[in-house]
Structures are given as C-alpha cells and as structure tokens.
Amino acid sequence: MEITLIGFIFIPLGIIFLLLMPRWLYGLMVFFIPFSATAVMNIEVSGRTSGFPVWMFFGTLWMISFILNTLKTFSIRLGGINNNGTILLLLFVVVAIISLIMPISLSGSLYIESTLLSESLPLEFRLKHITQILYLILGALIAILIARENSNEHEITKSIKIYVISAIFVSLWGFLQFACYKIGIPYPTIFNNSATESARGYLQEFVDINVKRISSVTVEPSIFAKYLLTVIPFVLIAVVRHQTIFGSIRDKISLLIFFLILFLSTSASGYIGLFFLILLTGFVLGMTGLLRISYMVYGIGIQIILLIVLFNVLGFNDVFKIVLLEKLTTYSALERARSVEIAWNYFLLYPILGIGWGSITSHDLVVKLLSNTGLLGFLTFSFFILYLLRQNFYCFIKYKYEQANILFLWSTATFVSLSTEIAISVVTGFDFVFGHFWFIIGMSMAITTVVKRMKKRTNLTI
C-alpha cells in the first residue's frame, strides 16, 4: 500500500473531520465526486494496483460517522427508507449479492471467452467479485444516505451548489490541461495519481492528428464527459427559467464553460449525450409550457459560436471526423461490440441470475445486467430506474403552475440528468463505480421524498 501526496493531506484531514466536524465529510464527498483519477492511496493486490478514490474515502468516513451517531443515539433515521425506490434499490443489491453463488457453483466448469485473448479463462470466485460487489454496495448505501441528508429544499439546493462548484473547478482544470498541451509544458498530474491502469486517461491522444484528449481529474475523457452531462441540466434549466444558482451572469458563464470543455474532451459519448440532453430538455420545457423561440435561438446561437471556434480557431475538423464518423470502425468499437455479444451468450445459458456480479465485462448497460445478474437483476434495476423517473416526471409536471418553486427547478433538472445518464450508459456501460451516478440517484430519491412530504400542503398526488 502506498499513500499518495494527496493522501498525506486528506487522510488526517478526514479523520479530524470525522472526530470534530462530521457534517463536513458530506460536502467534501460531493465536491470530490468527479475526482475519479485522484487516489488517497494505491493498493496492490495479486499483482494489480488500484487507487482508492478521494471521493470514496470521504464517502466512507461519512458513512462511518452515520454509523457512530446511530450507535450513540440508538436510533436510525433514514428519510427515504419507506420510499419504494429505496426498497427497489436494496432489492437489486440483494439480487446482485445472491448472483455470486453462480461463480461459486460453476467454479471450473464454465470458461469465459475473452475479447482480448485467444484463450478462455475458467469462471472462478475471485477477489474481483468481492471488490465489484463492494463498489455496488457502497454506492447504493451512499445514494440512500444522500437521500436522507437532503431532507428539505435548503439541503437539496446546497448539495446541488456544491456539485456545480466542483464541476466549475474540474472544467477549469480541464482548460489548464488543454493549455499545457497547446503550449508544450508538462501537465501537472497532482489530481491524476491513481495507479489503476484505466485511470490514465490524461495520456490519451489521437496520434494520427496529434491531438491530446482532455480528461481533467477523471479516469478518462468519456467519464469526464458523462459526468458533465449530469451537471449541465441544473445550470441549463436554471438559465432558461431565469432563476439563478450563483447569479444570472455567472450561471451563463458556467454553462458556456461546461459546453466548451465538453467539446474539448473529444468524447463521442459526450457529443451524443449532449445532443440527447438538448432534445430531452426541449421536450421537458414543452411539457411545462416553458419552451420559447428565444430560448431555441439562444441555444442554437451558442452552439454555432462554439462550433466556429472549435473548427476554425482550434482546428477540430479532424477530431469530429475521427470521433463521430470513424470510431465505429475502430478496433476499440469492435472490441466493445464483441464484449456485448459474448456476454449475451452467457445470459442465454444462465438467464435467471446470469453468471454472477463482476464475472464478465459488457460495454453496455442492458447486457451487462442480464449477463451478470440475469433477469432478476435486470428487472429490479429497471423497475427502480423507471420508478425514479416517473416520480421526478410527475414532480415537475404537477409543479408547472408553481414554477417559482425551487423544487420545480431541481426535479426538472434531475429528471433530465438521470435520463441522460441512463441513456448514455445503455450504449457505453454501467457507471456504478463512479460517484456521479449515485449522487444523481440519491438526489432523485431525496427530491421525490420531499415532494411527497409536502403533498398535503401543495395538494399533489404522486
């Protein structure tokens, strides 16, 4: 085990907060959610080294503080524990845990075909199964505690502000990375210290056209882009509604920053996701009567300006050609498609529980769930997500005549954010090891729970 420079700072700081100011741990966790390439320590197990992300470190300490407080008061207060979404989430986790009987019972009798190697490897219960299920359990518990923490409008607003502030910092760090590459000076990797092999996204580039890709503090450009797509709806809808998060001018500047750095990330997931996000936002605004021609002109104008800058000033013609037109024929795309095909075949063999959580990689969401947890896992997860989306949808639809209410803003933005995350995950993979997914899940549960609590006063039925 190796403690990083960041770890030497944050580990003692986290312990101090745990003992003296435990509520600060939540804010630190939310702020560091995008820092997936930032590790407090690197741990080597069985010849493989993995980083322990800083957001997960603070999240774990925050959970410990909750447990200690529970033991101290002998009372458990979980604001959304009776919420159907919380029950469905826990049910999915239970199914994932039960699915681990498959690699144990099939040990040595089933061989898993590899997309990279010509040989097949025997399915056995390995350390990877334990780490993968721990990631899932930790993420689900954090989402539930986020729902508990955000028990009113004020707490919800504060959490979203921290989330957006973090996105601004991460985006500016991304611009610093871009400037370093353009000027030709070394990029400071202080926030890219994870020894996990997949966390070296800051080294990625399009060699043929000599363009460095932008990942900022995340493990790779695609995760950076997917994270930004969960943040943009909060600022975008606030600007459209003429409400403010930090101020009218600052919100618009923040939105411009997010759009520009998203384009600079050179992520196909980001470009496609942004297109979906804008279409979905237009649909939502139309449903609530907020769609205006001026908004469309404003949005299209910004995108045209960005495209002119990118194509004519920064020379991104070749980037767009490679990312959007040629990527489907690359080895990476074929390897991803092959992983889905292989995983689907194992689901057909074991359709009830799949072959166990963490047993096989599939670069999508649907076949990932089917092959690893079978129909039971896929259905419970699907019911869970559909329930949350339905609840959020009815929140902003019922509030469309009370658009000054802050819950209208947050429920609308959360619906767009969660929908975009799920839509992109369907074709790129399940982000259960990253904090942004669980934050949006937790906020969705929090908002619907708060609205339900207020239904007698607002005459809402959800």
C-alpha positions as CSV (number, residue, x, y, z in Angstrom):
1,M,0.0,0.0,0.0
2,E,1.3,3.4,-1.0
3,I,-0.2,6.6,0.4
4,T,-0.1,9.4,-2.2
5,L,0.8,13.0,-1.6
6,I,-2.9,13.8,-1.7
7,G,-3.5,11.1,0.8
8,F,-1.0,12.5,3.3
9,I,-3.1,15.7,3.2
10,F,-6.6,14.3,3.1
11,I,-6.3,11.2,5.3
12,P,-5.5,13.2,8.5
13,L,-7.9,15.9,7.4
14,G,-10.7,13.3,7.0
15,I,-10.0,11.8,10.5
16,I,-10.1,15.3,12.1
17,F,-13.5,16.0,10.4
18,L,-14.8,12.6,11.4
19,L,-14.0,13.3,15.1
20,L,-14.8,17.1,15.2
21,M,-16.9,18.1,12.2
22,P,-18.6,15.0,10.6
23,R,-21.1,17.1,8.6
24,W,-18.2,18.5,6.5
25,L,-17.5,15.0,5.2
26,Y,-20.7,15.0,3.1
27,G,-19.7,18.3,1.4
28,L,-16.2,17.1,0.7
29,M,-17.5,13.8,-0.7
30,V,-19.9,15.7,-3.1
31,F,-17.2,18.1,-4.2
32,F,-14.7,15.3,-4.9
33,I,-17.2,13.1,-6.8
34,P,-15.6,13.8,-10.3
35,F,-12.1,13.2,-9.0
36,S,-12.1,9.5,-10.0
37,A,-8.4,9.6,-11.0
38,T,-7.4,11.1,-7.6
39,A,-6.4,8.5,-5.1
40,V,-5.6,8.9,-1.4
41,M,-3.7,5.6,-1.6
42,N,-2.7,3.0,-4.1
43,I,-3.2,-0.7,-3.1
44,E,-1.5,-3.6,-4.7
45,V,-3.4,-7.0,-4.6
46,S,-2.4,-10.1,-6.5
47,G,0.0,-8.2,-8.7
48,R,-2.6,-5.5,-9.7
49,T,-2.6,-2.0,-8.3
50,S,-5.7,0.1,-7.8
51,G,-6.3,3.5,-6.4
52,F,-8.7,4.3,-3.6
53,P,-10.5,7.5,-4.9
54,V,-10.7,10.5,-2.7
55,W,-14.5,10.8,-3.1
56,M,-14.9,7.2,-1.9
57,F,-12.6,7.9,1.0
58,F,-14.7,10.8,2.3
59,G,-17.9,8.9,1.5
60,T,-16.7,6.0,3.6
61,L,-15.8,8.3,6.5
62,W,-19.2,10.0,6.2
63,M,-20.9,6.6,6.4
64,I,-18.8,5.7,9.5
65,S,-19.9,9.0,11.1
66,F,-23.6,8.0,10.4
67,I,-23.0,4.5,12.0
68,L,-21.3,6.1,15.0
69,N,-24.1,8.5,15.5
70,T,-26.6,5.7,15.2
71,L,-24.8,3.7,17.9
72,K,-24.7,6.7,20.1
73,T,-28.4,7.7,19.8
74,F,-29.7,4.1,19.3
75,S,-32.0,5.5,16.5
76,I,-31.9,5.2,12.7
77,R,-33.4,8.0,10.7
78,L,-33.5,7.3,7.0
79,G,-35.7,9.8,5.3
80,G,-36.5,7.7,2.3
81,I,-36.4,4.2,3.8
82,N,-40.1,3.6,3.2
83,N,-39.7,5.0,-0.3
84,N,-40.4,2.4,-3.0
85,G,-37.3,3.5,-4.9
86,T,-35.1,2.8,-1.9
87,I,-36.7,-0.7,-1.5
88,L,-36.1,-1.5,-5.2
89,L,-32.5,-0.3,-5.0
90,L,-31.8,-2.5,-2.0
91,L,-33.6,-5.4,-3.7
92,F,-31.3,-5.0,-6.8
93,V,-28.3,-5.1,-4.5
94,V,-29.6,-8.2,-2.8
95,V,-30.1,-9.9,-6.2
96,A,-26.5,-8.9,-7.2
97,I,-25.2,-10.5,-3.9
98,I,-27.2,-13.7,-4.4
99,S,-25.9,-13.9,-8.0
100,L,-22.4,-14.6,-6.6
101,I,-23.5,-18.1,-5.9
102,M,-23.1,-18.7,-9.7
103,P,-19.2,-18.3,-9.9
104,I,-19.0,-20.5,-6.8
105,S,-21.3,-23.2,-8.0
106,L,-19.9,-23.1,-11.6
107,S,-16.3,-22.9,-10.5
108,G,-14.1,-24.6,-13.1
109,S,-17.0,-26.0,-15.2
110,L,-17.5,-22.8,-17.2
111,Y,-15.0,-21.0,-19.3
112,I,-15.3,-17.3,-20.0
113,E,-14.3,-16.2,-23.5
114,S,-12.1,-13.1,-23.7
115,T,-12.3,-10.3,-26.2
116,L,-8.6,-9.6,-25.9
117,L,-7.1,-13.1,-25.5
118,S,-7.4,-16.1,-27.8
119,E,-7.8,-18.4,-24.8
120,S,-10.8,-18.8,-22.4
121,L,-10.4,-18.5,-18.7
122,P,-12.3,-20.6,-16.1
123,L,-15.0,-18.9,-14.1
124,E,-14.0,-19.0,-10.5
125,F,-14.9,-16.9,-7.5
126,R,-12.1,-14.3,-7.4
127,L,-11.1,-11.2,-5.5
128,K,-12.6,-9.2,-8.4
129,H,-16.1,-10.5,-7.4
130,I,-15.6,-9.1,-3.9
131,T,-14.4,-5.7,-5.0
132,Q,-17.1,-5.3,-7.6
133,I,-19.9,-6.1,-5.1
134,L,-18.3,-3.8,-2.5
135,Y,-18.4,-1.0,-5.1
136,L,-22.1,-1.6,-5.7
137,I,-23.0,-1.9,-2.0
138,L,-21.0,1.2,-1.1
139,G,-22.6,3.2,-4.0
140,A,-26.1,2.1,-3.1
141,L,-25.7,3.0,0.6
142,I,-24.2,6.4,-0.3
143,A,-27.2,7.1,-2.5
144,I,-29.6,6.2,0.3
145,L,-27.7,8.4,2.8
146,I,-27.7,11.2,0.2
147,A,-31.5,10.9,0.1
148,R,-31.5,11.1,3.9
149,E,-29.2,14.1,4.1
150,N,-31.3,16.2,1.7
151,S,-34.5,16.2,3.7
152,N,-35.6,19.7,2.7
153,E,-35.4,22.3,-0.1
154,H,-32.4,24.1,1.6
155,E,-30.3,21.0,1.9
156,I,-31.1,20.0,-1.7
157,T,-30.1,23.4,-3.0
158,K,-26.9,23.4,-1.0
159,S,-25.9,19.9,-2.3
160,I,-26.5,20.9,-5.9
161,K,-24.5,24.1,-5.5
162,I,-21.5,22.1,-4.2
163,Y,-21.9,19.7,-7.1
164,V,-21.9,22.6,-9.7
165,I,-19.0,24.4,-7.9
166,S,-17.0,21.2,-8.2
167,A,-17.9,20.9,-11.9
168,I,-16.6,24.5,-12.5
169,F,-13.3,23.7,-10.8
170,V,-12.9,20.4,-12.7
171,S,-13.7,22.2,-16.0
172,L,-11.2,24.9,-15.4
173,W,-8.6,22.2,-14.6
174,G,-9.5,20.7,-17.9
175,F,-8.8,24.0,-19.6
176,L,-5.4,24.0,-17.8
177,Q,-4.7,20.6,-19.2
178,F,-5.6,21.8,-22.7
179,A,-3.4,24.9,-22.4
180,C,-0.5,22.8,-21.2
181,Y,-0.7,20.6,-24.2
182,K,-1.0,23.6,-26.6
183,I,1.9,25.5,-25.0
184,G,4.0,22.4,-24.7
185,I,4.6,22.4,-21.0
186,P,4.2,19.4,-18.6
187,Y,0.7,18.9,-17.3
188,P,0.6,18.8,-13.5
189,T,-0.7,15.3,-12.6
190,I,-1.4,16.1,-8.9
191,F,-5.0,15.0,-9.3
192,N,-4.2,12.1,-11.7
193,N,-2.3,10.0,-9.2
194,S,-4.3,6.8,-9.3
195,A,-2.3,3.7,-10.2
196,T,-5.3,2.0,-11.6
197,E,-4.4,1.1,-15.2
198,S,-7.7,2.5,-16.6
199,A,-7.2,5.8,-14.8
200,R,-4.5,7.2,-17.2
201,G,-6.9,8.9,-19.5
202,Y,-4.8,12.1,-19.4
203,L,-2.3,10.3,-21.6
204,Q,-4.8,9.5,-24.3
205,E,-4.5,11.2,-27.7
206,F,-5.4,10.9,-31.4
207,V,-1.9,10.0,-32.7
208,D,-2.8,10.4,-36.3
209,I,-3.8,14.1,-35.9
210,N,-1.6,14.8,-32.9
211,V,-4.5,15.9,-30.6
212,K,-4.4,15.3,-26.9
213,R,-7.7,14.3,-25.2
214,I,-9.0,16.1,-22.1
215,S,-9.9,14.1,-19.0
216,S,-9.2,16.6,-16.3
217,V,-9.3,14.9,-12.9
218,T,-11.3,11.9,-14.1
219,V,-10.1,8.5,-15.3
220,E,-10.7,9.1,-19.0
221,P,-12.4,11.6,-21.4
222,S,-15.6,9.7,-21.7
223,I,-16.2,9.6,-17.9
224,F,-15.4,13.3,-17.8
225,A,-18.0,14.0,-20.5
226,K,-20.6,11.7,-18.8
227,Y,-20.1,13.5,-15.5
228,L,-20.5,16.9,-17.1
229,L,-23.8,15.7,-18.7
230,T,-25.2,15.1,-15.2
231,V,-24.3,18.7,-14.2
232,I,-25.3,20.7,-17.2
233,P,-29.1,20.2,-16.8
234,F,-29.1,22.0,-13.4
235,V,-27.4,25.1,-14.8
236,L,-29.1,25.0,-18.2
237,I,-32.7,24.8,-16.8
238,A,-31.9,27.5,-14.2
239,V,-30.8,29.8,-17.0
240,V,-33.8,29.0,-19.1
241,R,-36.1,29.6,-16.2
242,H,-34.5,32.9,-15.3
243,Q,-33.7,31.6,-11.9
244,T,-30.2,31.7,-10.5
245,I,-27.8,29.3,-8.8
246,F,-24.9,31.7,-8.3
247,G,-26.2,34.7,-10.3
248,S,-27.5,35.3,-13.8
249,I,-24.2,36.2,-15.4
250,R,-22.2,33.6,-13.5
251,D,-24.6,30.9,-14.4
252,K,-24.4,31.7,-18.1
253,I,-20.6,31.8,-18.0
254,S,-20.6,28.5,-16.2
255,L,-22.8,27.0,-18.8
256,L,-20.6,28.2,-21.6
257,I,-17.6,26.7,-19.8
258,F,-19.3,23.4,-19.5
259,F,-20.2,23.3,-23.2
260,L,-16.8,24.3,-24.4
261,I,-14.8,21.8,-22.2
262,L,-17.3,19.1,-23.2
263,F,-16.4,19.7,-26.8
264,L,-12.7,19.8,-26.0
265,S,-12.9,16.4,-24.2
266,T,-13.2,14.7,-27.7
267,S,-15.6,12.2,-26.3
268,A,-18.1,10.6,-28.6
269,S,-20.3,9.8,-25.5
270,G,-20.2,13.5,-24.7
271,Y,-21.2,14.7,-28.1
272,I,-24.0,12.2,-28.5
273,G,-25.1,12.7,-24.9
274,L,-25.3,16.5,-25.3
275,F,-27.5,16.1,-28.4
276,F,-29.8,13.8,-26.4
277,L,-29.8,16.2,-23.4
278,I,-30.8,19.2,-25.5
279,L,-33.6,17.2,-27.2
280,L,-34.9,16.0,-23.8
281,T,-34.6,19.5,-22.3
282,G,-36.7,20.8,-25.2
283,F,-39.3,18.1,-24.6
284,V,-39.5,18.8,-20.9
285,L,-39.7,22.6,-21.4
286,G,-42.5,21.9,-24.0
287,M,-44.4,19.8,-21.5
288,T,-44.2,22.5,-18.8
289,G,-45.0,25.4,-21.2
290,L,-41.6,27.0,-20.9
291,L,-40.4,26.4,-24.4
292,R,-39.8,29.7,-26.2
293,I,-38.5,30.6,-29.6
294,S,-36.0,32.9,-28.0
295,Y,-34.5,30.0,-25.9
296,M,-34.1,27.9,-29.0
297,V,-32.4,30.8,-30.9
298,Y,-30.1,31.4,-27.9
299,G,-29.2,27.8,-27.6
300,I,-28.6,27.3,-31.3
301,G,-26.5,30.5,-31.4
302,I,-24.2,29.4,-28.6
303,Q,-23.6,26.0,-30.3
304,I,-22.9,27.7,-33.6
305,I,-20.4,30.0,-31.9
306,L,-18.7,27.1,-30.2
307,L,-18.5,25.1,-33.4
308,I,-17.0,28.0,-35.3
309,V,-14.4,28.4,-32.5
310,L,-13.6,24.7,-32.5
311,F,-13.4,24.2,-36.2
312,N,-11.8,27.5,-37.3
313,V,-9.7,28.5,-34.3
314,L,-8.8,25.3,-32.7
315,G,-8.8,23.1,-35.8
316,F,-11.2,20.4,-34.6
317,N,-12.3,19.3,-38.0
318,D,-10.3,16.1,-37.9
319,V,-11.3,15.4,-34.3
320,F,-15.0,15.4,-35.1
321,K,-14.4,13.2,-38.1
322,I,-12.5,10.6,-36.1
323,V,-14.8,10.7,-33.0
324,L,-18.1,10.7,-34.8
325,L,-17.5,9.1,-38.2
326,E,-14.6,6.8,-37.9
327,K,-14.8,5.5,-34.4
328,L,-17.5,2.9,-35.3
329,T,-14.9,1.1,-37.4
330,T,-12.0,1.2,-35.0
331,Y,-10.7,-1.8,-33.1
332,S,-11.9,-0.3,-29.8
333,A,-15.5,-0.1,-31.1
334,L,-15.4,-3.7,-32.5
335,E,-13.9,-4.9,-29.2
336,R,-16.7,-3.3,-27.3
337,A,-19.4,-4.8,-29.6
338,R,-17.7,-8.2,-29.2
339,S,-17.9,-7.9,-25.4
340,V,-21.6,-7.4,-25.6
341,E,-22.1,-10.4,-27.9
342,I,-20.1,-12.7,-25.7
343,A,-21.9,-11.5,-22.5
344,W,-25.3,-12.0,-24.2
345,N,-24.4,-15.7,-25.0
346,Y,-23.7,-16.3,-21.3
347,F,-27.0,-14.7,-20.3
348,L,-28.8,-17.2,-22.7
349,L,-27.1,-20.0,-20.9
350,Y,-28.0,-18.8,-17.4
351,P,-31.0,-16.4,-17.7
352,I,-32.2,-16.3,-14.1
353,L,-29.1,-15.0,-12.2
354,G,-26.6,-14.7,-15.0
355,I,-23.1,-15.8,-14.2
356,G,-22.6,-13.6,-11.1
357,W,-21.9,-9.9,-10.5
358,G,-18.5,-9.0,-11.7
359,S,-18.0,-12.2,-13.7
360,I,-17.9,-10.7,-17.2
361,T,-17.4,-7.4,-18.9
362,S,-20.0,-5.9,-21.2
363,H,-19.6,-2.4,-22.5
364,D,-23.3,-1.5,-22.2
365,L,-25.9,-1.4,-19.5
366,V,-28.6,-3.9,-20.6
367,V,-26.5,-6.9,-21.4
368,K,-24.2,-6.1,-18.5
369,L,-27.1,-6.5,-16.1
370,L,-28.5,-9.5,-17.9
371,S,-25.2,-11.4,-18.1
372,N,-24.1,-10.6,-14.5
373,T,-27.4,-10.7,-12.6
374,G,-29.8,-12.3,-15.0
375,L,-33.5,-11.4,-15.5
376,L,-33.9,-10.9,-11.8
377,G,-31.3,-8.2,-11.6
378,F,-32.2,-6.6,-14.8
379,L,-35.9,-6.3,-13.9
380,T,-35.3,-5.0,-10.3
381,F,-32.9,-2.4,-11.6
382,S,-35.2,-1.4,-14.5
383,F,-38.2,-1.0,-12.1
384,F,-36.0,1.1,-9.8
385,I,-34.9,3.5,-12.5
386,L,-38.4,3.7,-14.1
387,Y,-39.9,4.4,-10.7
388,L,-37.5,7.3,-10.0
389,L,-38.0,8.8,-13.5
390,R,-41.8,8.5,-13.1
391,Q,-41.7,10.2,-9.7
392,N,-39.5,13.0,-11.0
393,F,-41.6,13.4,-14.1
394,Y,-44.8,13.9,-12.0
395,C,-43.0,16.3,-9.7
396,F,-42.2,18.9,-12.3
397,I,-45.5,18.3,-14.2
398,K,-47.5,18.9,-11.1
399,Y,-45.3,21.9,-10.3
400,K,-45.5,23.5,-13.7
401,Y,-48.1,26.1,-12.4
402,E,-45.8,26.9,-9.5
403,Q,-42.6,27.5,-11.4
404,A,-41.2,29.9,-8.8
405,N,-40.9,26.9,-6.5
406,I,-37.3,25.7,-6.3
407,L,-38.4,22.1,-6.3
408,F,-39.8,22.6,-9.9
409,L,-36.2,23.5,-11.0
410,W,-34.5,20.6,-9.2
411,S,-37.0,17.9,-10.1
412,T,-36.9,19.0,-13.8
413,A,-33.1,19.1,-13.9
414,T,-32.8,15.8,-12.0
415,F,-35.1,14.1,-14.5
416,V,-33.0,15.3,-17.4
417,S,-29.8,14.5,-15.7
418,L,-30.8,10.9,-14.7
419,S,-32.4,10.2,-18.1
420,T,-29.3,11.3,-19.9
421,E,-27.0,9.2,-17.7
422,I,-29.1,6.1,-18.2
423,A,-29.5,6.7,-22.0
424,I,-25.7,7.1,-22.5
425,S,-25.0,4.1,-20.1
426,V,-27.2,1.9,-22.4
427,V,-24.5,2.1,-25.1
428,T,-21.3,2.8,-23.1
429,G,-21.5,0.9,-19.8
430,F,-22.8,0.9,-16.2
431,D,-21.1,3.7,-14.2
432,F,-21.7,2.1,-10.8
433,V,-18.1,2.6,-9.7
434,F,-18.3,6.4,-10.2
435,G,-19.8,8.8,-7.7
436,H,-21.8,11.0,-10.2
437,F,-24.2,8.1,-10.9
438,W,-25.0,7.5,-7.2
439,F,-25.3,11.3,-6.5
440,I,-28.0,11.7,-9.1
441,I,-29.8,8.6,-7.8
442,G,-29.7,9.9,-4.3
443,M,-30.8,13.4,-5.2
444,S,-33.7,11.9,-7.3
445,M,-34.9,9.9,-4.2
446,A,-34.4,13.0,-2.0
447,I,-36.5,15.3,-4.2
448,T,-39.4,12.9,-4.6
449,T,-39.4,12.2,-0.9
450,V,-39.5,15.9,0.0
451,V,-42.3,16.4,-2.5
452,K,-44.3,13.6,-1.0
453,R,-43.9,15.1,2.4
454,M,-45.3,18.4,1.1
455,K,-48.2,16.9,-0.8
456,K,-50.8,17.8,1.8
457,R,-49.8,21.4,1.7
458,T,-49.5,21.5,-2.1
459,N,-52.3,19.1,-2.9
460,L,-50.1,16.9,-5.1
461,T,-50.7,13.2,-5.6
462,I,-47.6,11.3,-6.7
